[in-house]
């Protein structure tokens, strides 16, 4: 199944609805991905405004 990326949260998800914001606006083009295991200790996660652990895309179009 092709993965989708939420335009708002930047998290990867499947099934057409974002698990965080419940929106259906997703992108299918991105330049990289990053996996946050502990968002509390990650400076990058803070910079991106990520609060939930998971796999996120960077430079989403
Ligand atoms: Zn979202």
PDB file of the backbone (N, CA, C, O) and the ligand in Angstrom, with CONECT records:
HET     ZN  A 101       1
ATOM      1  N   UNK A   1       0.849  -1.206   0.000  1.00  0.00           N
ATOM      2  CA  UNK A   1       0.000   0.000   0.000  1.00  0.00           C
ATOM      3  C   UNK A   1       0.880   1.250   0.000  1.00  0.00           C
ATOM      4  O   UNK A   1       1.879   1.328   0.715  1.00  0.00           O
ATOM      5  N   UNK A   2       0.494   2.195  -0.796  1.00  0.00           N
ATOM      6  CA  UNK A   2       1.270   3.425  -0.881  1.00  0.00           C
ATOM      7  C   UNK A   2       1.051   4.293   0.350  1.00  0.00           C
ATOM      8  O   UNK A   2      -0.082   4.511   0.779  1.00  0.00           O
ATOM      9  N   UNK A   3       2.139   4.778   0.905  1.00  0.00           N
ATOM     10  CA  UNK A   3       2.013   5.611   2.096  1.00  0.00           C
ATOM     11  C   UNK A   3       1.669   7.042   1.740  1.00  0.00           C
ATOM     12  O   UNK A   3       2.056   7.565   0.695  1.00  0.00           O
ATOM     13  N   UNK A   4       0.938   7.646   2.637  1.00  0.00           N
ATOM     14  CA  UNK A   4       0.558   9.037   2.460  1.00  0.00           C
ATOM     15  C   UNK A   4       1.135   9.852   3.607  1.00  0.00           C
ATOM     16  O   UNK A   4       1.403   9.327   4.688  1.00  0.00           O
ATOM     17  N   UNK A   5       1.321  11.141   3.357  1.00  0.00           N
ATOM     18  CA  UNK A   5       1.877  12.026   4.370  1.00  0.00           C
ATOM     19  C   UNK A   5       0.911  13.174   4.635  1.00  0.00           C
ATOM     20  O   UNK A   5       0.466  13.848   3.706  1.00  0.00           O
ATOM     21  N   UNK A   6       0.593  13.389   5.892  1.00  0.00           N
ATOM     22  CA  UNK A   6      -0.314  14.485   6.249  1.00  0.00           C
ATOM     23  C   UNK A   6       0.371  15.829   5.988  1.00  0.00           C
ATOM     24  O   UNK A   6       1.515  16.037   6.392  1.00  0.00           O
ATOM     25  N   UNK A   7      -0.321  16.719   5.324  1.00  0.00           N
ATOM     26  CA  UNK A   7       0.259  18.030   5.030  1.00  0.00           C
ATOM     27  C   UNK A   7       0.408  18.875   6.287  1.00  0.00           C
ATOM     28  O   UNK A   7       1.260  19.762   6.341  1.00  0.00           O
ATOM     29  N   UNK A   8      -0.396  18.612   7.276  1.00  0.00           N
ATOM     30  CA  UNK A   8      -0.361  19.390   8.508  1.00  0.00           C
ATOM     31  C   UNK A   8       0.658  18.837   9.497  1.00  0.00           C
ATOM     32  O   UNK A   8       1.495  19.578  10.013  1.00  0.00           O
ATOM     33  N   UNK A   9       0.587  17.537   9.761  1.00  0.00           N
ATOM     34  CA  UNK A   9       1.418  16.911  10.796  1.00  0.00           C
ATOM     35  C   UNK A   9       2.713  16.323  10.256  1.00  0.00           C
ATOM     36  O   UNK A   9       3.660  16.121  11.016  1.00  0.00           O
ATOM     37  N   UNK A  10       2.772  16.049   8.971  1.00  0.00           N
ATOM     38  CA  UNK A  10       3.931  15.446   8.314  1.00  0.00           C
ATOM     39  C   UNK A  10       4.145  13.990   8.692  1.00  0.00           C
ATOM     40  O   UNK A  10       5.209  13.431   8.426  1.00  0.00           O
ATOM     41  N   UNK A  11       3.162  13.380   9.302  1.00  0.00           N
ATOM     42  CA  UNK A  11       3.325  11.983   9.691  1.00  0.00           C
ATOM     43  C   UNK A  11       2.870  11.059   8.557  1.00  0.00           C
ATOM     44  O   UNK A  11       1.961  11.381   7.792  1.00  0.00           O
ATOM     45  N   UNK A  12       3.537   9.896   8.478  1.00  0.00           N
ATOM     46  CA  UNK A  12       3.127   8.899   7.498  1.00  0.00           C
ATOM     47  C   UNK A  12       1.900   8.152   8.012  1.00  0.00           C
ATOM     48  O   UNK A  12       1.803   7.844   9.200  1.00  0.00           O
ATOM     49  N   UNK A  13       0.985   7.871   7.130  1.00  0.00           N
ATOM     50  CA  UNK A  13      -0.170   7.085   7.538  1.00  0.00           C
ATOM     51  C   UNK A  13      -0.743   6.339   6.345  1.00  0.00           C
ATOM     52  O   UNK A  13      -0.421   6.635   5.194  1.00  0.00           O
ATOM     53  N   UNK A  14      -1.587   5.382   6.635  1.00  0.00           N
ATOM     54  CA  UNK A  14      -2.266   4.632   5.593  1.00  0.00           C
ATOM     55  C   UNK A  14      -3.760   4.663   5.850  1.00  0.00           C
ATOM     56  O   UNK A  14      -4.199   4.778   6.994  1.00  0.00           O
ATOM     57  N   UNK A  15      -4.527   4.562   4.803  1.00  0.00           N
ATOM     58  CA  UNK A  15      -5.963   4.482   4.973  1.00  0.00           C
ATOM     59  C   UNK A  15      -6.716   5.758   4.672  1.00  0.00           C
ATOM     60  O   UNK A  15      -7.945   5.779   4.729  1.00  0.00           O
ATOM     61  N   UNK A  16      -5.986   6.841   4.348  1.00  0.00           N
ATOM     62  CA  UNK A  16      -6.664   8.043   3.882  1.00  0.00           C
ATOM     63  C   UNK A  16      -6.997   9.088   4.920  1.00  0.00           C
ATOM     64  O   UNK A  16      -7.377  10.204   4.566  1.00  0.00           O
ATOM     65  N   UNK A  17      -6.863   8.755   6.210  1.00  0.00           N
ATOM     66  CA  UNK A  17      -7.163   9.742   7.248  1.00  0.00           C
ATOM     67  C   UNK A  17      -5.992   9.828   8.225  1.00  0.00           C
ATOM     68  O   UNK A  17      -5.507   8.811   8.721  1.00  0.00           O
ATOM     69  N   UNK A  18      -5.544  11.051   8.495  1.00  0.00           N
ATOM     70  CA  UNK A  18      -4.433  11.250   9.425  1.00  0.00           C
ATOM     71  C   UNK A  18      -4.837  10.833  10.837  1.00  0.00           C
ATOM     72  O   UNK A  18      -5.895  11.234  11.321  1.00  0.00           O
ATOM     73  N   UNK A  19      -3.990  10.018  11.512  1.00  0.00           N
ATOM     74  CA  UNK A  19      -4.321   9.560  12.871  1.00  0.00           C
ATOM     75  C   UNK A  19      -4.240  10.665  13.920  1.00  0.00           C
ATOM     76  O   UNK A  19      -4.790  10.525  15.012  1.00  0.00           O
ATOM     77  N   UNK A  20      -3.559  11.761  13.594  1.00  0.00           N
ATOM     78  CA  UNK A  20      -3.400  12.841  14.577  1.00  0.00           C
ATOM     79  C   UNK A  20      -4.484  13.902  14.420  1.00  0.00           C
ATOM     80  O   UNK A  20      -5.229  14.176  15.362  1.00  0.00           O
ATOM     81  N   UNK A  21      -4.575  14.496  13.243  1.00  0.00           N
ATOM     82  CA  UNK A  21      -5.509  15.616  13.074  1.00  0.00           C
ATOM     83  C   UNK A  21      -6.816  15.207  12.395  1.00  0.00           C
ATOM     84  O   UNK A  21      -7.736  16.015  12.270  1.00  0.00           O
ATOM     85  N   UNK A  22      -6.893  13.950  11.959  1.00  0.00           N
ATOM     86  CA  UNK A  22      -8.104  13.403  11.328  1.00  0.00           C
ATOM     87  C   UNK A  22      -8.457  14.066  10.003  1.00  0.00           C
ATOM     88  O   UNK A  22      -9.577  13.935   9.508  1.00  0.00           O
ATOM     89  N   UNK A  23      -7.485  14.781   9.435  1.00  0.00           N
ATOM     90  CA  UNK A  23      -7.739  15.417   8.144  1.00  0.00           C
ATOM     91  C   UNK A  23      -7.446  14.446   7.009  1.00  0.00           C
ATOM     92  O   UNK A  23      -6.767  13.435   7.193  1.00  0.00           O
ATOM     93  N   UNK A  24      -7.958  14.766   5.861  1.00  0.00           N
ATOM     94  CA  UNK A  24      -7.736  13.905   4.700  1.00  0.00           C
ATOM     95  C   UNK A  24      -6.885  14.594   3.644  1.00  0.00           C
ATOM     96  O   UNK A  24      -6.888  14.202   2.477  1.00  0.00           O
ATOM     97  N   UNK A  25      -6.160  15.617   4.061  1.00  0.00           N
ATOM     98  CA  UNK A  25      -5.284  16.302   3.117  1.00  0.00           C
ATOM     99  C   UNK A  25      -3.887  15.714   3.244  1.00  0.00           C
ATOM    100  O   UNK A  25      -3.197  15.924   4.242  1.00  0.00           O
ATOM    101  N   UNK A  26      -3.485  14.980   2.227  1.00  0.00           N
ATOM    102  CA  UNK A  26      -2.182  14.350   2.285  1.00  0.00           C
ATOM    103  C   UNK A  26      -1.358  14.642   1.039  1.00  0.00           C
ATOM    104  O   UNK A  26      -1.886  15.006  -0.012  1.00  0.00           O
ATOM    105  N   UNK A  27      -0.059  14.472   1.186  1.00  0.00           N
ATOM    106  CA  UNK A  27       0.860  14.652   0.070  1.00  0.00           C
ATOM    107  C   UNK A  27       1.478  13.307  -0.260  1.00  0.00           C
ATOM    108  O   UNK A  27       1.565  12.427   0.596  1.00  0.00           O
ATOM    109  N   UNK A  28       1.901  13.155  -1.489  1.00  0.00           N
ATOM    110  CA  UNK A  28       2.560  11.914  -1.882  1.00  0.00           C
ATOM    111  C   UNK A  28       3.981  12.177  -2.368  1.00  0.00           C
ATOM    112  O   UNK A  28       4.654  11.273  -2.863  1.00  0.00           O
ATOM    113  N   UNK A  29       4.433  13.427  -2.221  1.00  0.00           N
ATOM    114  CA  UNK A  29       5.796  13.784  -2.623  1.00  0.00           C
ATOM    115  C   UNK A  29       6.531  14.401  -1.442  1.00  0.00           C
ATOM    116  O   UNK A  29       6.066  15.370  -0.842  1.00  0.00           O
ATOM    117  N   UNK A  30       7.689  13.826  -1.116  1.00  0.00           N
ATOM    118  CA  UNK A  30       8.523  14.373  -0.051  1.00  0.00           C
ATOM    119  C   UNK A  30       9.965  14.046  -0.353  1.00  0.00           C
ATOM    120  O   UNK A  30      10.250  13.209  -1.209  1.00  0.00           O
ATOM    121  N   UNK A  31      10.884  14.702   0.346  1.00  0.00           N
ATOM    122  CA  UNK A  31      12.299  14.517   0.021  1.00  0.00           C
ATOM    123  C   UNK A  31      13.038  13.622   0.998  1.00  0.00           C
ATOM    124  O   UNK A  31      14.153  13.186   0.711  1.00  0.00           O
ATOM    125  N   UNK A  32      12.455  13.347   2.116  1.00  0.00           N
ATOM    126  CA  UNK A  32      13.144  12.485   3.076  1.00  0.00           C
ATOM    127  C   UNK A  32      12.206  12.084   4.185  1.00  0.00           C
ATOM    128  O   UNK A  32      11.069  12.549   4.268  1.00  0.00           O
ATOM    129  N   UNK A  33      12.711  11.203   5.044  1.00  0.00           N
ATOM    130  CA  UNK A  33      11.869  10.787   6.156  1.00  0.00           C
ATOM    131  C   UNK A  33      12.709  10.660   7.421  1.00  0.00           C
ATOM    132  O   UNK A  33      13.911  10.402   7.367  1.00  0.00           O
ATOM    133  N   UNK A  34      12.059  10.845   8.540  1.00  0.00           N
ATOM    134  CA  UNK A  34      12.763  10.751   9.805  1.00  0.00           C
ATOM    135  C   UNK A  34      11.858  10.047  10.812  1.00  0.00           C
ATOM    136  O   UNK A  34      10.650  10.278  10.854  1.00  0.00           O
ATOM    137  N   UNK A  35      12.468   9.187  11.616  1.00  0.00           N
ATOM    138  CA  UNK A  35      11.686   8.423  12.590  1.00  0.00           C
ATOM    139  C   UNK A  35      11.997   8.949  13.989  1.00  0.00           C
ATOM    140  O   UNK A  35      13.136   8.877  14.451  1.00  0.00           O
ATOM    141  N   UNK A  36      10.988   9.468  14.648  1.00  0.00           N
ATOM    142  CA  UNK A  36      11.173   9.966  16.011  1.00  0.00           C
ATOM    143  C   UNK A  36      10.735   8.910  17.016  1.00  0.00           C
ATOM    144  O   UNK A  36       9.579   8.487  17.035  1.00  0.00           O
ATOM    145  N   UNK A  37      11.687   8.491  17.855  1.00  0.00           N
ATOM    146  CA  UNK A  37      11.353   7.518  18.896  1.00  0.00           C
ATOM    147  C   UNK A  37      11.023   8.222  20.202  1.00  0.00           C
ATOM    148  O   UNK A  37      10.197   7.754  20.986  1.00  0.00           O
ATOM    149  N   UNK A  38      11.681   9.353  20.424  1.00  0.00           N
ATOM    150  CA  UNK A  38      11.400  10.123  21.632  1.00  0.00           C
ATOM    151  C   UNK A  38      11.372  11.603  21.272  1.00  0.00           C
ATOM    152  O   UNK A  38      12.409  12.263  21.211  1.00  0.00           O
ATOM    153  N   UNK A  39      10.185  12.101  21.041  1.00  0.00           N
ATOM    154  CA  UNK A  39      10.058  13.483  20.578  1.00  0.00           C
ATOM    155  C   UNK A  39      10.436  14.486  21.661  1.00  0.00           C
ATOM    156  O   UNK A  39      10.762  15.635  21.363  1.00  0.00           O
ATOM    157  N   UNK A  40      10.391  14.050  22.917  1.00  0.00           N
ATOM    158  CA  UNK A  40      10.723  14.965  24.014  1.00  0.00           C
ATOM    159  C   UNK A  40      12.219  15.305  24.010  1.00  0.00           C
ATOM    160  O   UNK A  40      12.619  16.392  24.426  1.00  0.00           O
ATOM    161  N   UNK A  41      13.037  14.358  23.534  1.00  0.00           N
ATOM    162  CA  UNK A  41      14.486  14.555  23.569  1.00  0.00           C
ATOM    163  C   UNK A  41      15.057  14.984  22.222  1.00  0.00           C
ATOM    164  O   UNK A  41      16.260  15.215  22.101  1.00  0.00           O
ATOM    165  N   UNK A  42      14.208  15.089  21.225  1.00  0.00           N
ATOM    166  CA  UNK A  42      14.694  15.409  19.889  1.00  0.00           C
ATOM    167  C   UNK A  42      14.530  16.883  19.563  1.00  0.00           C
ATOM    168  O   UNK A  42      13.423  17.419  19.591  1.00  0.00           O
ATOM    169  N   UNK A  43      15.645  17.529  19.253  1.00  0.00           N
ATOM    170  CA  UNK A  43      15.599  18.933  18.869  1.00  0.00           C
ATOM    171  C   UNK A  43      14.916  19.129  17.531  1.00  0.00           C
ATOM    172  O   UNK A  43      14.242  20.132  17.299  1.00  0.00           O
ATOM    173  N   UNK A  44      15.100  18.150  16.652  1.00  0.00           N
ATOM    174  CA  UNK A  44      14.473  18.236  15.329  1.00  0.00           C
ATOM    175  C   UNK A  44      12.961  18.129  15.463  1.00  0.00           C
ATOM    176  O   UNK A  44      12.214  18.842  14.793  1.00  0.00           O
ATOM    177  N   UNK A  45      12.524  17.233  16.331  1.00  0.00           N
ATOM    178  CA  UNK A  45      11.089  17.057  16.551  1.00  0.00           C
ATOM    179  C   UNK A  45      10.471  18.354  17.067  1.00  0.00           C
ATOM    180  O   UNK A  45       9.389  18.752  16.636  1.00  0.00           O
ATOM    181  N   UNK A  46      11.160  19.000  17.982  1.00  0.00           N
ATOM    182  CA  UNK A  46      10.661  20.271  18.527  1.00  0.00           C
ATOM    183  C   UNK A  46      10.582  21.320  17.433  1.00  0.00           C
ATOM    184  O   UNK A  46       9.624  22.089  17.354  1.00  0.00           O
ATOM    185  N   UNK A  47      11.596  21.336  16.600  1.00  0.00           N
ATOM    186  CA  UNK A  47      11.659  22.308  15.510  1.00  0.00           C
ATOM    187  C   UNK A  47      10.486  22.119  14.546  1.00  0.00           C
ATOM    188  O   UNK A  47       9.925  23.082  14.024  1.00  0.00           O
ATOM    189  N   UNK A  48      10.135  20.854  14.327  1.00  0.00           N
ATOM    190  CA  UNK A  48       9.041  20.546  13.412  1.00  0.00           C
ATOM    191  C   UNK A  48       7.679  20.619  14.088  1.00  0.00           C
ATOM    192  O   UNK A  48       6.646  20.555  13.422  1.00  0.00           O
ATOM    193  N   UNK A  49       7.676  20.750  15.396  1.00  0.00           N
ATOM    194  CA  UNK A  49       6.413  20.807  16.113  1.00  0.00           C
ATOM    195  C   UNK A  49       5.780  19.446  16.284  1.00  0.00           C
ATOM    196  O   UNK A  49       4.562  19.327  16.416  1.00  0.00           O
ATOM    197  N   UNK A  50       6.629  18.398  16.281  1.00  0.00           N
ATOM    198  CA  UNK A  50       6.136  17.032  16.407  1.00  0.00           C
ATOM    199  C   UNK A  50       5.996  16.650  17.879  1.00  0.00           C
ATOM    200  O   UNK A  50       6.914  16.860  18.672  1.00  0.00           O
ATOM    201  N   UNK A  51       4.863  16.100  18.231  1.00  0.00           N
ATOM    202  CA  UNK A  51       4.636  15.706  19.625  1.00  0.00           C
ATOM    203  C   UNK A  51       4.470  14.203  19.794  1.00  0.00           C
ATOM    204  O   UNK A  51       4.674  13.658  20.879  1.00  0.00           O
ATOM    205  N   UNK A  52       4.098  13.543  18.707  1.00  0.00           N
ATOM    206  CA  UNK A  52       3.810  12.117  18.788  1.00  0.00           C
ATOM    207  C   UNK A  52       4.932  11.328  18.121  1.00  0.00           C
ATOM    208  O   UNK A  52       5.410  11.721  17.057  1.00  0.00           O
ATOM    209  N   UNK A  53       5.355  10.232  18.724  1.00  0.00           N
ATOM    210  CA  UNK A  53       6.383   9.385  18.128  1.00  0.00           C
ATOM    211  C   UNK A  53       5.863   8.797  16.817  1.00  0.00           C
ATOM    212  O   UNK A  53       4.666   8.565  16.654  1.00  0.00           O
ATOM    213  N   UNK A  54       6.784   8.564  15.895  1.00  0.00           N
ATOM    214  CA  UNK A  54       6.381   7.968  14.641  1.00  0.00           C
ATOM    215  C   UNK A  54       7.301   8.356  13.506  1.00  0.00           C
ATOM    216  O   UNK A  54       8.360   8.952  13.705  1.00  0.00           O
ATOM    217  N   UNK A  55       6.868   8.001  12.313  1.00  0.00           N
ATOM    218  CA  UNK A  55       7.660   8.269  11.134  1.00  0.00           C
ATOM    219  C   UNK A  55       7.117   9.511  10.424  1.00  0.00           C
ATOM    220  O   UNK A  55       5.928   9.598  10.120  1.00  0.00           O
ATOM    221  N   UNK A  56       7.996  10.454  10.172  1.00  0.00           N
ATOM    222  CA  UNK A  56       7.568  11.712   9.568  1.00  0.00           C
ATOM    223  C   UNK A  56       8.330  12.007   8.287  1.00  0.00           C
ATOM    224  O   UNK A  56       9.467  11.571   8.107  1.00  0.00           O
ATOM    225  N   UNK A  57       7.692  12.743   7.417  1.00  0.00           N
ATOM    226  CA  UNK A  57       8.341  13.132   6.170  1.00  0.00           C
ATOM    227  C   UNK A  57       8.895  14.547   6.304  1.00  0.00           C
ATOM    228  O   UNK A  57       8.348  15.373   7.034  1.00  0.00           O
ATOM    229  N   UNK A  58       9.977  14.811   5.595  1.00  0.00           N
ATOM    230  CA  UNK A  58      10.510  16.163   5.578  1.00  0.00           C
ATOM    231  C   UNK A  58      10.434  16.726   4.166  1.00  0.00           C
ATOM    232  O   UNK A  58      10.507  16.003   3.172  1.00  0.00           O
ATOM    233  N   UNK A  59      10.287  18.027   4.119  1.00  0.00           N
ATOM    234  CA  UNK A  59      10.135  18.744   2.832  1.00  0.00           C
ATOM    235  C   UNK A  59       8.961  18.199   2.009  1.00  0.00           C
ATOM    236  O   UNK A  59       9.112  17.791   0.857  1.00  0.00           O
ATOM    237  N   UNK A  60       7.815  18.210   2.632  1.00  0.00           N
ATOM    238  CA  UNK A  60       6.600  17.750   1.969  1.00  0.00           C
ATOM    239  C   UNK A  60       6.121  18.792   0.982  1.00  0.00           C
ATOM    240  O   UNK A  60       6.110  19.986   1.281  1.00  0.00           O
ATOM    241  N   UNK A  61       5.726  18.340  -0.190  1.00  0.00           N
ATOM    242  CA  UNK A  61       5.174  19.262  -1.184  1.00  0.00           C
ATOM    243  C   UNK A  61       3.697  19.063  -1.351  1.00  0.00           C
ATOM    244  O   UNK A  61       3.067  19.756  -2.150  1.00  0.00           O
TER     245      UNK A  61
HETATM  246 ZN    ZN A 101      -2.407  15.368  10.329  1.00  0.00          ZN
END
